[in-house]
Amino acid sequence: MTTIDINEANVYVGTYKKYNEGSLFGKWLNLSDYTDKEEFYKACTELHSDENDPEFMFQDYENIPKGLIDESWLSENVFEVLQALSDLSGNDQEAFLIWCNNGHADLSNGDIYDLISDFENAYVAHYDSEEDFARELIGERDDLNDFAKQYFDYEAYARDLFCGSYWSEDGHVFYN
């Protein structure tokens, strides 16, 4: 997964009228320049002041998580979500977006801080492999001596772990 830079969340704003007339006129607007959705839409209106009641068309966007923007729609809580995500460390931010993109949360709905709390309960950590995660779990067990651990089948154990209790993507491990 490509890491996104929340501070560089940009939207190319045109209008449907201009697009239908064959013009792609618009401008890249950086969401960090605005405090809320109302201020952002005011800037969009000023950009397209040559139209009465412009119908904005978000023709392209960068560094905005899935579910917060579409061609003609910007989530009500996009600024709150972007602020909350900027407070997460880079590794946790990447893991959070993976967790959301795997159907565990819808960023456009619900309280972002509740979603982050749910994520923190589900997220284990980042590992080089699923087998490394299995090795750590076995390493923490007091009921297995070093002799037993050296003959332990970590690959098979990892396979079993990730068939039920856990899932992973790009090295990030989560509870199911």
C-alpha atoms as one frame of an Amber mdcrd trajectory, in Angstrom:
protein
   0.000   0.000   0.000   1.236   3.458  -0.810   1.539   5.687   2.225  -0.459
   8.868   1.883   0.598  12.270   3.150  -2.498  13.727   4.782  -0.874  17.183
   4.774  -0.794  16.990   0.969  -4.477  16.110   0.499  -5.287  17.831  -2.808
  -8.384  18.055  -4.971  -8.569  19.254  -8.575 -11.816  21.232  -8.670 -13.594
  21.910 -11.943 -17.292  22.145 -12.727 -19.662  19.964 -14.710 -20.707  22.933
 -16.842 -17.148  23.644 -17.953 -16.460  19.936 -18.476 -19.578  19.535 -20.624
 -18.452  22.536 -22.674 -15.079  20.839 -23.294 -13.051  22.739 -20.697 -11.040
  21.144 -17.909 -10.457  24.515 -16.257 -10.000  24.150 -12.547  -7.324  24.245
  -9.922  -5.631  21.982  -7.399  -6.753  22.966  -3.905  -4.873  21.703  -0.844
  -7.338  20.737   1.891  -4.864  21.719   4.602  -5.386  25.348   3.511  -8.973
  25.189   4.825 -10.352  24.642   8.308 -13.593  22.972   7.301 -15.780  21.891
   4.406 -17.640  25.216   4.317 -14.411  27.172   3.857 -13.275  24.721   1.156
 -16.555  25.096  -0.765 -16.293  28.880  -0.456 -12.872  28.696  -2.161 -14.363
  26.443  -4.862 -17.153  28.979  -5.425 -14.620  31.820  -5.692 -12.544  29.792
  -8.152 -15.596  29.320 -10.374 -17.195  32.720  -9.745 -17.943  33.010 -13.468
 -20.815  30.529 -12.975 -24.084  30.977 -11.123 -24.433  28.142  -8.617 -21.528
  26.029  -9.965 -21.827  22.257  -9.722 -18.358  21.226  -8.597 -16.599  18.303
 -10.188 -13.692  16.768  -8.282 -11.818  15.573 -11.352  -8.821  14.199  -9.486
  -7.547  13.934  -5.938  -4.421  12.846  -4.106  -3.690  11.719  -0.551  -7.330
  11.390   0.452  -8.419   7.997   1.805 -11.025   5.934  -0.034 -14.583   6.743
   0.923 -14.042  10.420   1.696 -14.376  11.826  -1.822 -15.942  11.039  -5.161
 -16.383  12.914  -8.431 -19.269  15.019  -7.111 -19.127  14.454  -3.373 -16.948
  15.297  -0.380 -17.650  13.609   2.950 -19.139  15.762   5.698 -16.389  14.689
   8.090 -13.404  14.797   5.710 -11.598  17.522   7.652 -12.140  15.790  10.994
 -10.880  12.496   9.547  -7.802  14.087   7.985  -6.944  15.796  11.281  -7.356
  12.573  13.257  -5.219  10.656  10.735  -2.474  13.266  10.899  -2.253  12.566
  14.639  -1.407   8.888  13.960   2.188   7.853  13.329   3.045   6.923   9.731
   3.046   3.172  10.402  -0.227   3.323  12.361  -1.757   5.567   9.708  -0.906
   3.040   6.999  -2.275   0.185   9.133  -5.459   2.146   9.889  -6.121   2.756
   6.198  -5.504  -0.927   5.401  -7.949  -1.875   8.157 -10.573   0.543   6.819
 -10.079  -0.532   3.201 -10.683  -4.165   4.170 -14.273  -3.439   5.131 -13.750
  -2.865   8.832 -14.834   0.766   8.798 -16.409   3.422   6.643 -14.504   6.669
   7.084 -17.386   8.756   5.782 -19.734   7.564   8.536 -19.442   7.402  12.267
 -17.159   9.069  14.727 -13.527   8.966  13.595 -12.262   8.617  17.160 -14.497
   5.578  17.744 -13.120   4.092  14.518  -9.544   4.723  15.645 -10.326   3.111
  18.995 -11.776   0.041  17.222  -8.689  -0.060  15.007  -6.359   0.111  18.024
  -8.203  -2.863  19.534  -7.800  -4.840  16.302  -4.239  -3.903  15.351  -1.418
  -6.081  16.658   1.763  -4.718  15.025   3.914  -4.819  11.902   5.968  -7.976
  11.205   8.317  -8.995   8.434   6.214 -12.118   7.902   3.328 -14.074   9.351
   5.864 -16.649  10.514   7.724 -13.954  12.493   4.449 -13.148  14.244   3.963
 -16.850  15.066   7.544 -17.028  16.412   6.844 -14.091  18.719   3.670 -15.700
  20.059   5.479 -18.953  20.773   8.459 -17.071  22.231   6.165 -15.483  24.811
   4.864 -18.845  26.040   6.249 -20.043  29.352   4.884 -23.565  29.023   7.278
 -24.519  26.177  10.941 -25.037  26.898  13.707 -24.064  24.467  14.064 -27.693
  23.335  10.397 -27.825  22.246  10.601 -24.400  20.590  13.504 -25.449  18.369
  11.373 -28.229  16.847   8.201 -26.199  16.619   6.643 -25.866  13.125   6.262
 -22.086  12.965   5.182 -22.082   9.330   2.238 -24.417   9.988   1.309 -22.522
  13.154   1.308 -19.219  11.264  -0.888 -20.739   8.573  -3.387 -21.840  11.227
  -3.324 -18.467  12.996  -4.131 -16.607   9.782  -6.943 -18.981   8.865  -8.951
 -17.858  11.837  -7.938 -15.469  14.574  -5.751 -13.062  12.589  -5.354 -11.474
   9.172  -2.527  -9.472   7.667  -1.684  -7.179   4.775   1.657  -5.592   3.887
   3.127  -6.938   7.137   0.438  -5.408   9.370  -1.267  -7.995  11.608  -4.826
  -7.590  12.884  -7.223  -9.601  15.059 -10.267 -10.846  13.177
